[in-house]
């Protein structure tokens, strides 16, 4: 007879893992079903490997900045094979630690692809054949995978998605990047630091299209100075492997120009892992793009919750974890009302970095809903900041968005601005006024002082 659990979780990424740890820790009989590897996209193919690449190659950027200031010279060599070995070891050790944590808490780990076969019943295709699990509550945290468009499908040869690029054994000397969002930009920066010549193509006429347009301008000027060939506002007809090269054909009347490189990265967004889960039979609905629709309690059908990338609310690891915590708290009987994400911090890593939380002067995405009342902005340039000067990396700014006299959003671009993330998000959460900023003691010298300068600067119309 199938065991019935208080909670079954589908997917062991940040959303599923955190839900399992919290639920089992609180005494719920919990099973976690994972089709591939614990840690999900974030650990194995996303946040962590990209940051290992960027962290290892960061000295290249630091040296370049000081060389430009004529106070240093030389070069930094990156051993790509060693970096990949280090990455793989780190990921394996983390997966092992996660497994130990779960089993230590009494979570039943079930390896295999799971799908709902009826209300309260799930079937998992395990290596030993199908296994049925009963559940009182189900959390679907099946995440997302790389997206593509017709003509842009990764072929595993010279045309790769982010997962394929992270698995390379040799860094290409030239890289075509299709897509100027977070994933394309982070991976292009790491590749460039390891010697790849970057050509980036995007149908939008600016980089990081979800961000403030002034952020896009700063990114474009920095990357152009670094020698990137930026083709913005152009459409791609196809990307294919031809011999030892990736060939990208631009979509233009009368036959498009061809761009060639050793390899191409397709980074055109993500798609939810929602097909074939059997949720529709329980009453759940999927959006046109396949995201599982959730109500104000993150519920998709009675007793079925969806958290993380698969619900499409915010494709970020910490958003998945935050939602998981909310659902488990409800299951434990603490009803705290509808789900409220608060201001969601998002960060683009590299040099420069981009940080954003709360609203933007012009709404660009779901998190930054159109301002309901007029907003004002105040800003400070990093060039006046001693820490930015010390690092010889002064391009960028901090911008505050004010609504009804309170800080409602903060955006920053520049070297190291991710350091501002927690403090800036808290300022928004607390709804700081100018007086709050004046009364607070900011340490000197720090990058935080650029936040202070932006908070105290004259406000102007957005
Ligand atoms: P996932 O991490 O995708 O995990 C879902 C898991 O479910 C997977 O392990 C999958 O195998 C499993 N699964 C799927 N279907 C089934 C099934 N039917 N049965 C059993 N198991 C199943 N976010 C950040 O916050 N910061 C970053 O810096 C960042 N960088 C990124 C860089 C890259 C290159 C990429 C691709 C993503 C990045 N992200 C980043 C996004 C982040 O990885 C995701 O938002 C996060 O992993 C979502 O977590 P999740 O738990 O919803 O799903």
Boltz pocket constraint, residues with backbone or C-beta under 6 A from the ligand:
constraints:
  - pocket:
      binder: B
      contacts: [[A, 10], [A, 11], [A, 12], [A, 13], [A, 14], [A, 15], [A, 16], [A, 33], [A, 34], [A, 35], [A, 36], [A, 37], [A, 38], [A, 39], [A, 40], [A, 41], [A, 42], [A, 43], [A, 45], [A, 46], [A, 47], [A, 48], [A, 50], [A, 112], [A, 113], [A, 114], [A, 115], [A, 141], [A, 142], [A, 143], [A, 144], [A, 162], [A, 183], [A, 273], [A, 277], [A, 307], [A, 308], [A, 309], [A, 310], [A, 314], [A, 315], [A, 316], [A, 317], [A, 318], [A, 319], [A, 320], [A, 347]]
      max_distance: 6.0
